[in-house]
Amino acid sequence: MIREPEHAYMSGLNDFRNYLMATQWDMSRRELVGRTLNADGCVRIQADTLSFQTRMDLLRYLLTLDALEVERAEQHDADLAAGRIEDNAENRELCEVQFEMITPAQLVAIDFMLSMHHYAPHAFPALSAWYEVNRLGRRYVIPKVEPFPKVPVPNYGWYHVGRFDAEAPADGLRDYLAEQWNPYRHPQRISTYAQTKQGERVVYFEESDQLRADAVRACEFVTCSFDHDWYSRVQGHPAIESARFWLNEAILTLPAGSAQRYQDMAVRGQYFARLAERLNLSPTELDRYLIDNALSDTEARVIEAGQLDLFALAA
């Protein structure tokens, strides 16, 4: 179909699909930190979901495709008006943008999830990528790669975190500044903060039937408020701040009863982000550190009981 002029606009989407299929078994694009804390206070160190960098790459590719589609439609409209192409129903249809893969509301939800990742370098990572593509004019071309062969999923063992308080304690979605300023910024609220089912204090949030971004407010913030001043300033703020921002401003709502799940995600991400900061490690170096210091099943079981010397293991 994409060889036909009326369907050529889909060629980039086809390239994206081919890229996903070709790289699905590339374990270097996978996350190492497990998502579940076991009874021994350890997380699995094993190739799992797509890594932060891979997710950012995919987002940039899709944002670029969206921008290129807008440019294509505008050029097609100009060509039709100038008489460079035939005036018919198909060409008039192609003057309209044919797809938008990432809407502002979806971008906010993506930013919320990426902001809780331990490798996110700063706040508003997804919005920064949008700004680079749509305001700075950057374009990210989808690479053509040879398909990776199916390989066994590497499993390196376990890493001890206690209750995410062993080496770099984290408080996740709690926002101390918001608690201080909410009485003045949002005086109509009955509380300056919220709590999870386990009683953990977190940033104020509202609930709905699913993880949902307000489409109007998301579009307003992304396309109007997030200007160059915002883009510059957020480079120096911890990533978790934007996850808190979306909730406190009620631009994004959590699924009813799921706050604890997102708090756990935030704590896990913040813990490993602080661990990397404490050890002065880059993302690649932290991955290597986690692999080198992974525990076997036996070691993971006895460490929680205090029977294993962590310093001896590190040596």
C-alpha positions in Angstrom: 0.0 0.0 0.0 2.7 2.5 0.9 4.1 2.3 -2.7 0.8 3.9 -3.8 0.9 7.8 -3.7 -2.4 8.0 -1.7 -0.9 5.7 1.1 2.7 6.9 1.0 2.2 9.0 4.2 2.2 5.7 6.1 5.7 4.7 5.1 7.2 6.1 8.4 4.7 4.1 10.4 5.8 1.0 8.5 9.4 1.8 9.3 8.5 2.1 13.0 6.7 -1.2 13.0 9.7 -2.9 11.3 12.1 -1.4 13.8 10.0 -2.7 16.7 10.0 -6.2 15.2 13.7 -6.1 14.4 14.8 -5.1 17.9 12.4 -7.1 20.2 15.1 -9.6 21.0 17.9 -7.1 21.5 18.6 -7.5 25.3 20.7 -4.4 25.4 17.5 -2.4 25.0 15.9 -4.0 28.1 15.5 -2.9 31.6 17.5 -4.7 34.3 15.7 -3.6 37.5 12.8 -5.9 38.4 9.4 -4.5 39.1 8.6 -6.7 42.1 10.0 -6.7 45.6 10.2 -10.2 47.0 9.8 -11.3 50.6 13.6 -11.1 51.2 13.7 -7.4 50.3 15.3 -8.0 46.9 14.5 -7.1 43.3 15.3 -9.3 40.3 18.2 -8.2 38.1 17.1 -9.5 34.7 16.3 -8.3 31.2 12.7 -7.3 31.4 10.7 -4.4 29.9 12.1 -1.9 27.4 14.7 0.4 28.9 14.3 4.1 29.6 16.5 5.0 26.7 14.7 2.7 24.3 11.3 4.2 25.4 12.7 7.7 24.8 13.9 6.7 21.4 10.5 5.3 20.4 8.8 8.4 21.7 11.1 10.6 19.7 10.5 8.6 16.5 6.7 8.9 16.9 6.9 12.6 17.7 9.0 13.0 14.6 6.5 11.1 12.5 3.7 13.3 13.8 5.7 16.5 12.9 6.6 15.2 9.5 2.9 14.3 8.8 1.9 17.9 9.7 4.6 19.2 7.3 3.5 16.8 4.6 -0.2 17.9 4.9 0.8 21.6 4.7 3.0 21.1 1.7 0.3 19.0 0.0 -2.2 21.8 0.6 0.2 24.3 -0.9 0.8 22.1 -3.9 -2.9 21.7 -4.5 -3.5 25.4 -4.2 -0.7 26.2 -6.6 -2.0 23.7 -9.1 1.1 21.5 -8.9 -1.1 18.5 -8.3 -4.5 17.4 -9.6 -7.5 18.8 -7.8 -9.5 15.7 -6.9 -11.2 14.1 -3.8 -8.1 12.1 -2.8 -5.7 15.0 -3.0 -8.2 17.2 -1.0 -8.3 14.5 1.6 -4.5 14.4 1.8 -4.4 18.1 2.7 -5.6 17.0 6.1 -3.3 15.5 8.7 -3.9 11.7 8.4 -2.6 10.6 11.9 -1.4 11.8 15.3 0.3 9.0 17.2 1.0 11.0 20.4 -1.7 13.5 21.5 -1.0 16.0 24.3 -3.0 13.9 26.8 -1.1 10.8 25.9 2.2 12.8 26.2 1.2 13.8 29.7 0.5 10.2 30.7 3.8 9.1 29.1 5.7 11.8 30.9 4.2 10.8 34.2 5.4 7.2 33.8 8.8 8.1 32.5 9.3 10.7 35.3 9.3 7.8 37.8 12.1 6.0 36.1 15.5 5.9 37.7 17.3 6.8 34.5 15.2 9.8 33.7 17.8 12.6 33.7 15.5 15.5 34.6 11.9 16.5 35.1 9.4 16.4 32.2 11.5 14.1 30.0 8.7 13.4 27.5 7.6 17.0 27.2 11.2 18.0 26.6 11.4 15.5 23.7 8.1 17.1 22.3 9.6 20.6 22.6 12.8 19.5 20.8 10.8 18.1 17.9 8.1 20.7 17.6 9.8 23.9 18.7 13.5 23.3 18.1 12.9 21.4 14.9 14.9 18.3 15.7 14.1 15.2 13.7 14.9 11.6 14.8 15.1 9.2 11.9 14.1 5.6 12.5 17.2 3.5 11.9 17.1 0.4 9.7 18.5 -2.5 11.6 18.9 -6.2 11.0 16.5 -8.4 13.0 18.1 -9.6 16.2 17.8 -13.4 16.7 15.8 -14.8 19.5 18.0 -15.4 22.5 17.6 -16.6 26.1 16.7 -13.9 28.5 19.7 -13.3 30.8 19.1 -13.5 34.6 21.8 -12.1 36.9 20.2 -12.7 40.3 18.9 -10.4 42.9 19.8 -7.0 44.4 19.0 -6.3 48.0 17.1 -3.0 48.7 15.3 -3.9 52.0 12.1 -2.0 51.8 13.8 0.5 49.5 15.6 1.9 52.5 18.9 -0.2 52.5 21.2 2.3 50.8 19.3 5.2 49.3 16.0 5.7 51.1 13.2 7.2 48.9 9.8 8.8 49.6 8.4 8.5 46.1 5.4 10.7 45.3 5.5 12.7 48.5 5.9 16.4 47.7 7.0 18.5 50.7 6.8 21.9 48.8 3.3 21.1 47.6 2.2 20.4 51.1 3.6 23.8 52.1 2.0 25.8 49.3 -1.2 24.0 48.5 -3.2 25.9 51.2 -2.4 29.1 49.3 -2.5 27.7 45.7 -5.5 25.4 46.2 -7.4 26.6 49.2 -10.6 24.8 48.1 -9.1 21.4 48.8 -9.9 19.6 52.0 -6.3 18.4 52.4 -2.8 19.5 51.2 -1.8 15.9 50.6 -3.1 12.4 50.1 -2.4 8.9 51.5 -2.1 5.4 50.0 -3.8 2.3 51.3 -0.8 1.6 53.5 -0.9 5.0 55.0 2.0 6.5 53.1 1.7 10.3 52.6 2.0 11.3 49.0 1.2 14.3 46.8 -2.4 15.4 46.4 -4.1 13.5 43.7 -7.6 12.9 42.3 -9.1 9.6 41.0 -11.1 8.5 38.0 -11.9 5.2 36.4 -8.5 4.9 34.8 -5.2 6.7 34.4 -6.5 9.7 32.6 -5.1 13.1 31.5 -7.5 16.0 31.1 -7.3 16.5 27.3 -8.0 20.3 27.4 -5.6 21.1 30.2 -2.9 18.8 28.8 -3.1 20.5 25.4 -3.0 23.9 27.0 0.1 23.1 29.1 2.0 21.2 26.4 1.4 23.6 23.5 1.2 27.0 25.4 2.7 26.8 28.9 5.7 24.6 28.2 7.9 27.3 26.6 11.7 27.7 26.4 11.9 29.0 29.9 10.2 25.8 31.2 12.3 23.6 28.9 15.5 25.2 30.2 14.6 25.2 33.9 13.4 21.6 34.2 16.9 20.3 33.1 18.0 21.0 36.6 15.1 19.3 38.5 14.9 15.7 39.6 12.6 13.7 37.3 10.2 12.7 40.0 9.1 16.3 40.4 7.1 16.2 37.1 5.3 13.0 38.2 4.2 14.9 41.3 3.3 18.0 39.3 0.8 16.2 37.1 -1.0 14.8 40.1 -0.9 17.9 42.3 -2.3 20.0 39.5 -5.0 17.4 38.8 -4.0 17.4 35.1 -3.7 13.6 35.5 -5.8 11.4 37.6 -5.0 7.9 39.0 -7.3 4.9 38.7 -9.4 4.5 41.8 -7.7 2.5 44.5 -4.3 2.3 42.7 -2.3 5.0 44.4 -0.2 2.4 46.3 0.9 0.8 43.1 2.1 4.1 41.6 3.8 5.1 44.9 5.6 1.8 44.8 6.8 2.5 41.3 7.9 6.0 42.3 9.8 4.7 45.3 11.6 2.1 43.3 12.6 4.5 40.6 13.7 7.2 43.1 15.7 4.6 45.1 17.8 3.5 42.2 18.2 7.1 40.9 19.6 8.1 44.4 21.8 5.0 44.4 23.3 6.0 41.1 23.8 9.6 42.4 25.4 8.3 45.7 27.8 6.0 43.8 28.4 8.6 41.1 27.5 6.2 38.3 26.1 6.7 34.8 23.2 4.6 33.7 25.5 2.1 31.9 27.8 2.0 35.0 24.8 1.4 37.3 23.7 -1.5 35.2 27.2 -3.0 35.4 27.2 -2.4 39.2 23.9 -4.2 39.6 25.0 -7.1 37.6 28.4 -7.4 39.4 26.7 -7.2 42.8 23.7 -9.4 42.1 23.0 -12.1 44.7 22.2 -15.8 44.1 18.9 -17.2 45.3 20.5 -18.5 48.5 22.3 -15.2 49.2 19.1 -13.3 48.7 17.3 -15.4 51.2 19.8 -15.2 54.0 20.6 -11.5 53.6 17.2 -10.4 54.9 17.9 -12.4 58.0 21.1 -10.6 58.6 23.3 -13.6 58.0 25.2 -12.3 55.0 28.1 -9.8 55.1 27.4 -7.3 52.3 30.8 -5.7 52.6 32.5 -9.1 52.1 30.4 -9.7 49.0 31.3 -6.3 47.6 35.0 -7.0 48.2 
